[in-house]
Amino acid sequence: MDMKQAIIKYPRSLFLVACLFATLLVIAPARSKKNKKASLFPVPITVNTAKISFSVIPQKKYGSLKWLGGLNLSSGHEHFGGFSGVSISADGTKILAVTDRGYWLRGDLVYNNRKLVGMKNTVMGILLSKGGQKLRRKRYQDAETIALLSGTLTNGHALIGFERLQRIGKFRINNGNLSTPHHYIYLPKNLKASKRNKGIEALAILKAGRYKGAVVVIPERLKNRKGNLKGWILTKTGSHRITLKRRGGFDVTDMAAMPDGSLLILERRFRKPKGFLGMLSNNIIKMRIRHIAEKDLRPGNLLDGKILLEANRRYRIDNMEGLATHTADNGDQIITIMSDDNFSSFQDTLLLQFILPKN
């Protein structure tokens, strides 16, 4: 019961009102101190990890991928969760993730015999404006994707895509912490016209091929007349339209660039359950990874690619939104996927890793 409710319910009880005011005066300084402390970022946080399997009956391969390991992450920190974009260092030991509420998380990944077993040295911070201020409204905070542009995850620059107020910012990374944006890159008008909650969801910086160094951007659900998804290759000389074939009602949630100039695309499909039996269906939510060859990344092309993995709730998935890759010491390509728990107690923050075999 708040103070206004108490006064309405007990209008004649001056004693109760006086007690309420006295209580507020006592606790007000403590609340103010807590809020002040909460605003001090970056701040070390504790992240608990639990090892998970991808399925009840373990398999050597799932689709075209080999299971490497996974974690269920949790934390008591009030801003932990909602991770929608992730980047992994070249050696696979560091992680940097962004949330759709304007925060970021970094940490060190721990392996045992090449398998992911934990996370340590975790720090959480706030995404900042060019002036160094906190992004205070949802339309400014909604970060959905991140890709390393130059340097490393310790000192370098990253591109971060925001969905509601459509923009891509070049952010500084200083001593592992995301700092202020250097600038925002030009976006085509058609891309900026995406619906506010269906806009920029995936970006990647091509590592090889004809368009090496170019930025590929695909909104979550910006369709053409045939129902396929619009995308762009952004180069120094301008923007070039591409189209991704929309299959089975899936939406794009992230992308990652491969060393050979090809792309991995992470997709998700959600179906609102109908009734109690509908809630038990394994097909309420699905995730999928597609591989787009470098030779197909040409303006005007309809991209389709090969499906590497498709999974529903029979497997350990959630709202999978972040995708990153790195190369292991033996040359294997490692795929990392992270989920957005929507700050719901019914969902999890998962970190899954797979191997993409060389052949």
C-alpha positions as CSV (number, residue, x, y, z in Angstrom):
1,M,0.0,0.0,0.0
2,D,1.5,3.4,-0.9
3,M,0.9,6.7,0.9
4,K,-1.9,7.9,-1.3
5,Q,-3.9,4.6,-0.7
6,A,-3.4,4.9,3.0
7,I,-4.8,8.5,3.1
8,I,-7.8,7.4,1.1
9,K,-8.5,4.4,3.3
10,Y,-7.9,6.1,6.6
11,P,-8.8,9.8,6.1
12,R,-9.4,10.4,9.8
13,S,-6.3,8.7,11.1
14,L,-3.9,11.6,11.5
15,F,-1.6,9.5,13.5
16,L,-1.2,6.9,10.7
17,V,-0.5,9.7,8.2
18,A,2.1,11.2,10.5
19,C,3.7,7.8,10.9
20,L,3.8,7.4,7.2
21,F,5.5,10.8,6.7
22,A,8.0,9.9,9.4
23,T,8.8,6.6,7.8
24,L,9.3,8.2,4.4
25,L,11.7,10.8,6.0
26,V,13.7,8.0,7.5
27,I,14.0,5.8,4.4
28,A,14.3,8.6,1.8
29,P,18.1,9.1,2.4
30,A,18.7,5.3,2.1
31,R,16.8,5.1,-1.2
32,S,18.7,8.1,-2.5
33,K,22.0,6.5,-1.6
34,K,20.9,3.3,-3.3
35,N,20.0,5.1,-6.5
36,K,23.2,7.0,-6.5
37,K,25.2,3.8,-6.0
38,A,23.3,2.1,-8.8
39,S,24.2,4.8,-11.2
40,L,28.0,4.1,-10.8
41,F,28.9,2.1,-13.9
42,P,30.9,0.2,-15.1
43,V,30.5,-2.1,-12.1
44,P,31.7,-5.7,-11.4
45,I,28.9,-8.1,-11.0
46,T,28.5,-11.8,-10.1
47,V,27.3,-14.0,-12.9
48,N,26.3,-17.6,-12.0
49,T,26.9,-20.3,-14.6
50,A,25.4,-23.7,-14.9
51,K,26.5,-26.2,-17.6
52,I,23.8,-27.4,-19.9
53,S,23.3,-29.9,-22.7
54,F,21.6,-29.1,-26.0
55,S,19.3,-32.1,-25.9
56,V,18.2,-34.8,-23.4
57,I,19.8,-37.5,-25.6
58,P,23.3,-36.1,-26.6
59,Q,24.2,-36.3,-30.2
60,K,27.6,-35.8,-31.9
61,K,26.0,-33.5,-34.5
62,Y,23.0,-31.3,-34.8
63,G,22.3,-30.5,-38.4
64,S,25.7,-29.5,-39.8
65,L,27.1,-28.4,-36.5
66,K,28.9,-30.2,-33.6
67,W,27.9,-29.4,-30.1
68,L,30.7,-27.9,-28.1
69,G,29.1,-26.8,-24.8
70,G,26.7,-24.3,-23.2
71,L,25.9,-22.3,-20.1
72,N,22.8,-21.0,-18.4
73,L,23.7,-17.6,-17.0
74,S,22.0,-15.8,-14.1
75,S,22.7,-12.8,-11.9
76,G,21.1,-10.9,-9.1
77,H,22.0,-7.6,-10.7
78,E,18.8,-5.7,-11.6
79,H,19.9,-4.9,-15.2
80,F,21.2,-8.4,-16.1
81,G,19.3,-9.9,-19.0
82,G,17.8,-8.8,-22.3
83,F,21.0,-9.6,-24.3
84,S,20.4,-9.1,-28.0
85,G,23.8,-8.8,-29.5
86,V,27.2,-10.5,-28.8
87,S,30.8,-10.3,-29.9
88,I,33.5,-12.8,-29.1
89,S,37.3,-12.1,-29.2
90,A,39.5,-13.6,-31.9
91,D,40.8,-16.2,-29.4
92,G,37.4,-16.9,-27.9
93,T,38.3,-15.9,-24.4
94,K,36.4,-12.6,-24.1
95,I,32.7,-11.7,-24.5
96,L,31.0,-8.4,-25.0
97,A,27.2,-8.3,-25.2
98,V,24.6,-5.5,-25.4
99,T,21.1,-5.4,-24.1
100,D,17.9,-3.9,-25.5
101,R,17.6,-1.6,-22.4
102,G,20.9,0.2,-23.0
103,Y,23.4,-1.8,-21.0
104,W,26.4,-3.9,-21.8
105,L,28.2,-6.9,-20.3
106,R,31.8,-8.0,-20.6
107,G,33.6,-11.0,-19.2
108,D,36.2,-13.8,-19.6
109,L,35.0,-17.2,-20.9
110,V,36.5,-20.2,-19.2
111,Y,37.1,-23.5,-21.0
112,N,38.0,-27.0,-20.0
113,N,39.3,-29.3,-22.8
114,R,37.9,-26.7,-25.4
115,K,34.5,-26.9,-23.8
116,L,32.8,-23.8,-22.4
117,V,32.4,-24.3,-18.6
118,G,32.2,-20.8,-17.0
119,M,32.5,-17.1,-17.0
120,K,34.6,-14.8,-14.8
121,N,35.6,-11.1,-14.3
122,T,32.2,-10.0,-15.4
123,V,31.5,-6.2,-15.6
124,M,28.3,-4.4,-16.5
125,G,28.1,-0.9,-17.9
126,I,25.8,1.6,-19.6
127,L,25.6,2.6,-23.3
128,L,26.4,6.3,-23.6
129,S,25.5,9.1,-25.9
130,K,28.1,11.1,-27.7
131,G,28.0,13.6,-24.8
132,G,28.8,10.8,-22.3
133,Q,25.3,10.7,-20.9
134,K,23.1,7.6,-20.2
135,L,20.5,6.8,-23.0
136,R,17.4,7.5,-20.9
137,R,14.5,6.5,-23.2
138,K,13.6,3.1,-24.7
139,R,13.7,4.4,-28.2
140,Y,17.4,5.4,-27.7
141,Q,18.4,2.4,-25.7
142,D,17.3,-0.5,-27.9
143,A,20.6,-2.0,-28.9
144,E,20.2,-5.2,-30.9
145,T,23.5,-6.1,-32.5
146,I,27.2,-5.5,-32.1
147,A,30.3,-6.3,-34.3
148,L,33.9,-5.5,-33.7
149,L,35.1,-3.0,-36.3
150,S,38.8,-2.6,-35.4
151,G,41.3,-3.5,-32.7
152,T,40.2,-5.9,-30.0
153,L,37.5,-6.3,-27.4
154,T,40.0,-4.7,-25.0
155,N,40.9,-1.6,-27.0
156,G,39.2,-0.9,-30.3
157,H,36.0,0.1,-31.9
158,A,32.7,-1.7,-32.3
159,L,29.6,-1.0,-34.4
160,I,26.3,-1.2,-32.5
161,G,22.9,-1.3,-34.2
162,F,19.8,0.2,-32.5
163,E,16.3,-0.9,-33.5
164,R,13.7,1.7,-32.5
165,L,15.5,5.0,-33.4
166,Q,17.3,3.4,-36.4
167,R,21.0,4.0,-36.2
168,I,24.4,2.4,-36.2
169,G,27.0,3.9,-33.9
170,K,30.8,3.5,-33.9
171,F,31.6,3.0,-30.2
172,R,35.0,3.2,-28.6
173,I,36.2,0.2,-26.4
174,N,38.7,1.4,-23.7
175,N,40.2,-1.2,-21.4
176,G,37.3,-3.6,-22.2
177,N,34.6,-1.0,-21.5
178,L,32.3,0.4,-24.1
179,S,32.8,4.2,-24.1
180,T,31.1,7.0,-26.0
181,P,30.2,6.7,-29.7
182,H,32.7,8.3,-32.2
183,H,29.9,8.9,-34.7
184,Y,26.9,7.3,-36.4
185,I,27.1,6.0,-39.9
186,Y,24.9,6.9,-42.8
187,L,21.8,4.7,-43.3
188,P,19.6,4.5,-46.4
189,K,16.2,6.1,-46.1
190,N,14.3,2.9,-46.7
191,L,16.2,1.3,-43.8
192,K,15.4,4.1,-41.5
193,A,11.7,3.7,-42.4
194,S,11.5,0.3,-40.8
195,K,8.8,-0.1,-38.1
196,R,10.1,1.0,-34.8
197,N,10.2,-2.5,-33.3
198,K,11.1,-4.4,-36.5
199,G,14.1,-2.4,-37.5
200,I,17.9,-3.0,-37.4
201,E,18.4,-6.4,-35.8
202,A,21.5,-7.8,-37.5
203,L,24.8,-6.4,-38.8
204,A,28.2,-7.8,-39.7
205,I,31.4,-6.5,-41.2
206,L,32.6,-8.6,-44.1
207,K,36.1,-10.1,-43.6
208,A,37.0,-11.0,-47.1
209,G,35.8,-11.1,-50.7
210,R,34.7,-8.4,-53.1
211,Y,33.1,-6.3,-50.3
212,K,35.7,-6.8,-47.6
213,G,35.2,-4.2,-44.9
214,A,31.6,-3.4,-45.9
215,V,28.8,-3.5,-43.4
216,V,25.8,-5.8,-44.0
217,V,22.6,-4.8,-42.4
218,I,19.3,-6.7,-42.3
219,P,16.2,-5.4,-40.3
220,E,14.1,-7.9,-38.3
221,R,11.1,-7.9,-40.6
222,L,11.3,-5.3,-43.5
223,K,9.6,-7.2,-46.3
224,N,9.3,-6.5,-50.0
225,R,6.2,-7.2,-52.1
226,K,7.1,-10.9,-52.4
227,G,7.4,-11.2,-48.6
228,N,11.2,-11.6,-48.6
229,L,13.4,-9.5,-46.3
230,K,15.2,-6.4,-47.4
231,G,18.9,-5.8,-46.5
232,W,21.8,-3.6,-47.5
233,I,25.5,-3.8,-48.1
234,L,27.0,-0.4,-46.9
235,T,30.2,0.6,-48.5
236,K,32.3,3.8,-48.6
237,T,30.7,4.6,-52.0
238,G,27.1,4.0,-51.0
239,S,24.4,1.4,-50.1
240,H,23.5,-1.6,-52.2
241,R,20.3,-3.6,-51.8
242,I,20.2,-7.3,-51.2
243,T,17.2,-9.5,-50.3
244,L,17.0,-12.5,-48.0
245,K,14.5,-15.2,-48.8
246,R,12.1,-15.5,-45.9
247,R,11.5,-19.1,-45.1
248,G,8.8,-20.6,-42.8
249,G,7.9,-17.3,-41.1
250,F,11.4,-16.8,-39.5
251,D,12.7,-13.3,-38.6
252,V,16.3,-12.3,-38.6
253,T,17.8,-11.7,-35.1
254,D,21.6,-11.4,-35.8
255,M,24.5,-12.1,-38.2
256,A,28.2,-12.9,-38.0
257,A,30.9,-12.7,-40.6
258,M,33.1,-15.6,-41.5
259,P,36.8,-15.5,-42.4
260,D,36.1,-16.4,-46.1
261,G,33.7,-13.5,-46.6
262,S,30.6,-15.5,-46.1
263,L,27.8,-14.8,-43.6
264,L,26.0,-16.7,-40.9
265,I,22.4,-15.5,-40.2
266,L,20.6,-16.3,-37.0
267,E,16.8,-16.5,-37.2
268,R,13.9,-17.0,-34.8
269,R,10.2,-17.9,-35.2
270,F,7.6,-17.4,-32.5
271,R,4.0,-18.5,-32.6
272,K,1.6,-17.3,-29.9
273,P,0.2,-20.5,-28.3
274,K,-3.5,-21.2,-28.5
275,G,-4.9,-22.6,-25.3
276,F,-3.2,-24.9,-22.8
277,L,-2.3,-27.6,-25.3
278,G,-0.8,-24.9,-27.5
279,M,1.6,-24.0,-24.7
280,L,2.9,-27.5,-24.6
281,S,3.9,-27.5,-28.3
282,N,7.6,-27.7,-29.1
283,N,7.0,-25.4,-32.0
284,I,6.1,-22.3,-30.1
285,I,9.6,-21.0,-30.6
286,K,12.3,-22.1,-33.1
287,M,15.8,-21.0,-34.0
288,R,17.7,-21.4,-37.2
289,I,21.2,-20.7,-38.6
290,R,21.8,-20.2,-42.3
291,H,25.1,-19.9,-44.2
292,I,25.3,-17.4,-47.1
293,A,28.3,-18.0,-49.4
294,E,30.5,-15.0,-50.3
295,K,29.8,-15.4,-54.0
296,D,26.1,-14.8,-53.4
297,L,26.7,-11.5,-51.6
298,R,26.0,-9.3,-54.6
299,P,23.6,-6.3,-55.0
300,G,20.2,-7.3,-56.3
301,N,20.7,-11.0,-55.3
302,L,18.1,-13.1,-53.6
303,L,20.0,-14.8,-50.8
304,D,18.9,-18.1,-49.5
305,G,21.9,-20.2,-48.4
306,K,22.3,-23.5,-46.6
307,I,20.5,-24.3,-43.3
308,L,23.1,-25.4,-40.8
309,L,20.9,-25.9,-37.8
310,E,17.2,-25.7,-37.0
311,A,15.8,-26.4,-33.6
312,N,12.6,-26.1,-31.5
313,R,11.9,-26.6,-27.8
314,R,12.9,-30.2,-27.9
315,Y,16.4,-28.7,-27.7
316,R,17.8,-26.3,-25.1
317,I,16.9,-23.0,-26.9
318,D,15.2,-19.8,-25.8
319,N,14.8,-16.5,-27.6
320,M,18.1,-16.7,-29.4
321,E,19.1,-13.2,-30.5
322,G,23.0,-12.9,-30.4
323,L,25.4,-14.5,-32.8
324,A,29.2,-14.4,-33.0
325,T,32.1,-16.5,-34.4
326,H,35.8,-17.0,-33.8
327,T,38.5,-19.4,-34.9
328,A,39.9,-22.0,-32.6
329,D,43.6,-22.8,-32.4
330,N,43.1,-25.9,-34.6
331,G,41.3,-23.8,-37.3
332,D,37.8,-24.8,-36.3
333,Q,35.1,-22.2,-36.7
334,I,33.3,-21.7,-33.4
335,I,29.7,-20.4,-33.4
336,T,28.4,-18.7,-30.2
337,I,24.7,-18.0,-29.7
338,M,23.2,-16.0,-26.9
339,S,19.5,-15.6,-25.8
340,D,17.4,-12.7,-24.7
341,D,15.4,-13.6,-21.7
342,N,13.1,-10.6,-22.0
343,F,13.7,-10.1,-18.2
344,S,11.2,-12.9,-17.7
345,S,11.4,-15.5,-14.9
346,F,10.1,-18.0,-17.4
347,Q,13.0,-17.6,-19.7
348,D,16.8,-18.1,-19.6
349,T,20.0,-16.4,-20.7
350,L,21.7,-19.1,-22.6
351,L,25.2,-19.1,-24.1
352,L,25.6,-22.0,-26.6
353,Q,28.7,-23.0,-28.7
354,F,28.9,-25.2,-31.7
355,I,31.7,-26.2,-34.2
356,L,31.2,-25.7,-37.9
357,P,33.2,-28.5,-39.4
358,K,35.8,-27.6,-42.1
359,N,34.1,-29.9,-44.6
